[in-house]
Amino acid sequence: MTADPAPLVEVHDLKRVFDVSKPWLNRVIERAPRQFLKAVDGVSFEIRKGETFALVGESGSGKSTVARMVVGLLPPSAGTVTIDGVSMHDAAAADDRQRLRRRIQMIFQDPYASLNPRWRVGRIIAEPIRAFSLIESEAAIAERVGELLTLVGLHPDDRTKFPHEFSGGQRQRIAIARALASDAEFIVCDEPTSALDVSVQAQILNLMRDLQERLGLTYLFISHNLAVVRHMASRIGVMYLGRLVEVSDGKSLFSAPRHPYTRMLLDAVPDVAMVGKVRQSVKGEIPNPLAPPSGCTFHPRCPLVFDRCRSENPPVIDGVACHAVQAGRVAAA
């Protein structure tokens, strides 16, 4: 698939800080200061039309927060998100943003919580069609719902059923059909298969790839599962404690990871082929985001740490944020 030379999605220096302070009276009594959690710290990336860009990292790295800011569900503390030339947060672009909304959809992690249990499937899928006034006739809407159900591998008669009558994988197919109902072009997928059995995961991922090829969809794919990302993504961004530490195309990242954290994540994947390669397991845990380490936030866990890592936060240079890489202390795997 040939990608459009102009990026569809542009994210620049995105930041999000949450005020997690105790109530004012508690702070006065305990003489405690206000506390702020920096969930996302200066994330920048581009997504070209027709490609899948994946964000990976351990839980707590800020992936889902980025996803919600990209689609406009959460305002950023700083930075910009532009989709097809339209700012997602600038008040002056409100009219253009309203017209753009139809082309952006989101698929959530939990198929059991993302569908209204009191609505029949036909009404769930038809809601975007009615919300954006895409089709006026009820008969035409019903026909379109049947087409969408068929497209995702279900039967048109399933429109009369309630969500509780379906399995987890079938519910996620319904969520995909709902996302496609508004003729969406850009879909943010927030761990769409993590709540499903492995065999069902493969079916949903194959469906998403088939739909991407057939409809020219663009995905932002959020996941902590590297095997899933390898199957889906053309480019990958690795996040750690709110920052992008490496951005690379999928083939290069899996064959020659550069950042020590990326290497640790890949070494933690089970060696199914039993090649006998020396492996470095992921050690330690993500630090407390309320009190992150100084300098490079990964340095307490890094096997290549040196003095500069403890005092300076590394900038992203040539797709990787690591003093050890930039100083030539580590070669490509």
C-alpha positions in Angstrom: 0.0 0.0 0.0 1.4 3.4 -1.0 1.2 6.0 1.7 0.3 9.6 1.1 3.4 11.8 1.3 1.6 14.3 3.6 0.9 13.1 7.2 -2.7 12.6 8.1 -2.0 13.0 11.8 0.7 15.3 13.3 1.4 15.2 17.0 3.9 17.8 18.3 5.4 18.1 21.8 2.3 16.7 23.4 2.2 17.0 27.2 -0.4 16.1 29.9 -0.2 16.9 33.6 -2.8 15.8 36.1 -3.4 17.5 39.4 -3.5 14.6 41.9 -3.3 16.7 45.0 -5.3 16.0 48.1 -8.3 18.2 48.9 -7.4 21.8 50.0 -8.4 21.2 53.7 -6.3 18.0 53.9 -3.3 19.9 52.5 -3.7 22.6 55.0 -4.0 20.2 58.0 -1.2 18.0 56.9 0.9 20.9 55.5 1.3 18.9 52.3 2.2 20.5 48.9 0.1 20.0 45.7 1.1 17.0 43.6 1.2 16.8 39.9 1.5 13.7 37.7 3.2 14.2 34.4 1.5 11.5 32.3 2.8 12.5 28.9 6.0 14.5 28.4 6.8 15.9 25.0 5.5 13.2 22.6 5.8 13.9 18.9 5.0 11.6 15.9 3.3 11.5 12.5 0.9 9.0 11.0 0.6 8.9 7.2 -2.6 8.0 5.5 -3.1 4.2 5.2 -0.5 3.1 7.7 -0.6 1.7 11.2 1.4 3.5 13.8 1.7 1.6 17.1 2.5 2.9 20.6 3.9 0.2 22.9 5.2 0.1 26.4 4.4 -1.2 29.9 1.3 -0.3 31.8 1.6 3.3 33.1 3.7 4.6 30.2 1.1 7.0 29.0 -0.1 5.2 25.8 -3.9 5.5 26.4 -3.5 9.1 27.6 -1.9 10.0 24.2 -4.7 8.2 22.4 -7.4 10.2 24.2 -5.7 13.5 23.5 -5.3 12.6 19.8 -9.1 12.0 19.3 -10.0 15.1 21.5 -11.4 13.2 24.5 -8.8 14.8 26.7 -7.3 18.3 26.4 -3.5 18.5 26.4 -1.6 20.6 28.9 0.7 21.7 26.1 1.5 20.7 22.5 -0.6 20.2 19.4 -2.6 17.5 17.6 -3.5 18.2 13.9 -5.6 15.8 11.8 -5.8 16.5 8.1 -4.7 20.1 8.8 -7.3 20.7 11.5 -6.3 21.3 15.1 -8.0 19.0 17.6 -7.9 21.5 20.5 -7.7 25.1 19.1 -10.9 26.9 19.8 -10.7 28.8 16.5 -10.9 25.5 14.6 -14.2 24.4 16.3 -16.3 24.4 13.1 -13.7 22.5 11.0 -13.2 20.1 13.9 -16.9 19.4 14.0 -16.9 18.4 10.3 -13.8 16.3 10.9 -15.4 14.3 13.8 -17.2 11.9 11.5 -13.9 10.7 10.1 -12.4 9.8 13.5 -13.5 6.9 15.6 -12.1 4.9 18.5 -12.2 1.2 19.4 -11.9 0.6 23.2 -10.2 -2.1 25.1 -13.1 -3.8 26.9 -15.9 -5.0 24.5 -18.1 -5.7 27.5 -18.1 -2.1 28.7 -18.0 -0.2 25.4 -21.5 -1.2 24.2 -24.7 0.0 25.7 -26.3 -3.2 27.2 -29.8 -1.7 26.9 -29.6 -1.1 23.2 -30.0 -3.6 20.4 -27.1 -4.1 18.1 -28.9 -2.4 15.2 -29.4 0.8 17.2 -25.8 0.7 18.5 -24.4 0.6 15.0 -26.9 3.0 13.5 -26.2 5.7 16.2 -23.2 7.3 14.3 -25.2 7.3 11.1 -28.0 9.2 12.8 -25.7 11.5 14.8 -23.9 12.7 11.6 -27.1 12.6 9.5 -25.5 10.4 6.9 -28.7 8.6 5.8 -32.2 9.9 6.3 -34.4 6.9 5.5 -34.9 4.4 8.3 -35.1 1.6 5.7 -31.8 2.7 4.2 -30.2 2.9 7.7 -31.3 -0.7 8.4 -29.9 -1.8 5.1 -26.6 -0.1 5.9 -26.4 -1.7 9.4 -26.9 -5.1 7.7 -24.0 -4.4 5.3 -21.7 -3.4 8.2 -22.6 -6.5 10.2 -21.7 -8.6 7.1 -18.5 -6.7 6.6 -17.2 -7.6 10.1 -18.2 -11.3 9.8 -21.6 -11.3 11.5 -25.2 -11.9 10.1 -27.6 -9.0 9.3 -30.2 -10.6 11.6 -27.9 -10.0 14.5 -29.1 -6.4 14.6 -32.1 -7.5 16.7 -30.0 -9.0 19.5 -28.6 -7.4 22.6 -24.8 -7.2 23.4 -25.1 -9.9 26.2 -26.0 -12.4 23.6 -22.5 -12.3 22.0 -19.1 -13.4 22.9 -16.2 -11.0 23.5 -14.8 -11.4 20.0 -18.3 -10.9 18.5 -18.8 -7.8 20.6 -15.5 -6.3 19.3 -16.7 -7.0 15.8 -19.8 -5.0 16.7 -17.6 -2.2 18.0 -15.6 -2.2 14.7 -18.9 -2.0 12.7 -20.0 1.0 14.8 -16.6 2.7 14.1 -17.1 2.1 10.4 -20.7 3.3 10.4 -19.7 7.0 10.1 -17.4 6.2 7.1 -14.4 6.8 9.4 -10.9 7.1 7.9 -8.8 7.3 11.1 -9.4 4.8 13.9 -7.6 4.8 17.3 -7.5 1.3 18.7 -6.8 1.3 22.4 -5.7 -2.3 23.2 -8.6 -3.7 21.1 -7.7 -7.4 21.6 -6.1 -7.5 25.1 -9.4 -8.7 26.7 -9.9 -11.5 24.2 -8.6 -15.1 24.0 -5.5 -15.6 21.9 -7.3 -17.4 19.0 -10.0 -14.7 18.9 -7.3 -12.0 19.0 -5.9 -13.4 15.7 -9.3 -13.3 14.1 -9.9 -9.7 15.1 -6.4 -8.5 14.0 -6.8 -10.2 10.6 -10.2 -8.6 10.2 -8.7 -5.2 11.0 -5.9 -5.6 8.5 -8.4 -6.8 5.8 -10.6 -3.7 6.5 -7.6 -1.4 6.3 -6.6 -2.8 2.9 -10.2 -2.7 1.6 -11.2 0.7 2.9 -7.8 2.5 3.1 -8.0 3.0 6.9 -5.4 4.7 9.1 -4.8 3.2 12.6 -3.2 4.5 15.8 -2.7 1.2 17.6 -2.1 1.1 21.3 -0.8 -2.1 22.8 1.6 -3.7 25.3 1.8 -6.9 23.3 4.8 -6.9 21.0 3.5 -9.9 19.0 0.3 -8.1 18.2 2.2 -4.9 17.2 4.6 -6.9 14.9 1.5 -8.3 13.1 -0.2 -4.9 12.7 2.2 -2.0 12.7 4.2 -0.4 9.9 5.9 2.0 12.3 6.3 1.7 16.1 6.9 4.2 18.9 8.1 2.8 22.2 7.0 4.8 25.3 8.5 4.8 28.8 7.1 6.9 31.7 5.4 9.4 29.4 8.1 9.8 26.8 8.9 8.3 23.4 12.3 6.6 23.7 12.4 5.0 20.2 10.5 5.4 17.0 11.2 3.1 14.1 9.7 1.1 11.3 8.5 -2.3 12.4 11.1 -4.4 10.6 14.0 -2.3 11.9 12.7 -2.3 15.5 12.4 -6.0 15.7 15.6 -6.9 13.9 17.8 -4.2 15.3 16.4 -2.5 18.4 18.5 0.5 19.6 17.2 1.7 22.9 18.0 -0.6 25.9 14.4 -0.5 27.0 13.2 -1.7 23.6 15.8 -4.5 23.7 14.6 -5.6 27.2 11.0 -5.7 26.0 11.9 -7.8 23.0 14.1 -10.2 25.1 11.1 -10.7 27.4 9.1 -12.2 24.5 9.1 -16.1 24.7 11.7 -17.7 22.4 9.3 -19.9 20.5 11.9 -20.7 17.8 14.4 -21.7 20.6 17.4 -20.1 18.8 19.4 -20.1 22.0 20.1 -16.4 21.9 21.4 -14.8 25.1 18.4 -12.9 26.6 18.1 -10.0 29.0 14.9 -10.1 31.0 13.0 -6.9 31.9 14.2 -5.9 35.3 12.5 -3.7 37.9 9.3 -1.7 37.4 8.3 1.7 36.1 9.2 4.3 38.8 6.5 6.3 40.6 5.4 8.9 38.1 4.8 11.4 41.0 8.6 11.2 41.8 10.3 10.3 38.5 14.1 9.7 38.5 16.3 12.6 37.5 17.9 12.7 34.0 16.9 9.8 31.9 13.9 8.2 33.6 15.0 4.7 32.5 18.5 4.9 34.1 17.6 3.0 37.3 16.8 -0.1 35.2 19.3 0.4 32.4 22.3 -1.9 32.0 24.2 0.7 30.1 23.8 3.6 32.5 26.6 6.1 33.0 26.9 9.5 34.8 25.3 11.6 32.1 22.2 9.5 32.2 21.5 10.4 35.8 21.6 14.1 35.2 20.5 14.9 31.7 17.2 13.9 30.0 18.2 12.7 26.5 16.6 14.3 23.5 15.2 12.2 20.6 18.0 12.1 18.0 17.6 10.0 14.8 14.6 8.2 16.3 16.0 7.3 19.7 16.4 9.0 23.1 19.4 7.5 24.7 22.7 8.9 25.8 24.4 5.5 25.5 23.3 5.1 21.9 24.3 8.7 21.0 27.7 8.2 22.7 28.3 5.0 20.7 28.3 2.8 23.8 25.9 0.4 22.2 25.8 -1.0 18.7 22.7 -2.2 16.9 21.7 -5.7 17.7 
